Amino acid sequence: MKDLSSSIESLGKKADGLIKSHSDRAERIAQLEADKKKLGSKIEDLNQELEKLREENKVLRMASAIKGDEDRVSESKRRISQLVREIDKCIALLND
């Protein structure tokens, strides 16, 4: 009878250990799920920021391409002025 009693006691201790282990693992899983959710949200925020920065970069590149360097800008202005004068001459000839 003592042998049976000690076996039951041993099984009880093992069951308690398994229950505690299960409880600890369940808490760890819940913690990991919460961390996963936070990281997913952070990834989404970072993807939105990346897309915003890509768009900003695109706009800055276009602005830089339009601006050009100072020599090109003054040459472009001179050429536009010359073309406007030629157009004015053509209009004057058409009006005559």
Secondary structure as UniProt FT lines:
FT   HELIX           2..67
FT   HELIX           70..95
//
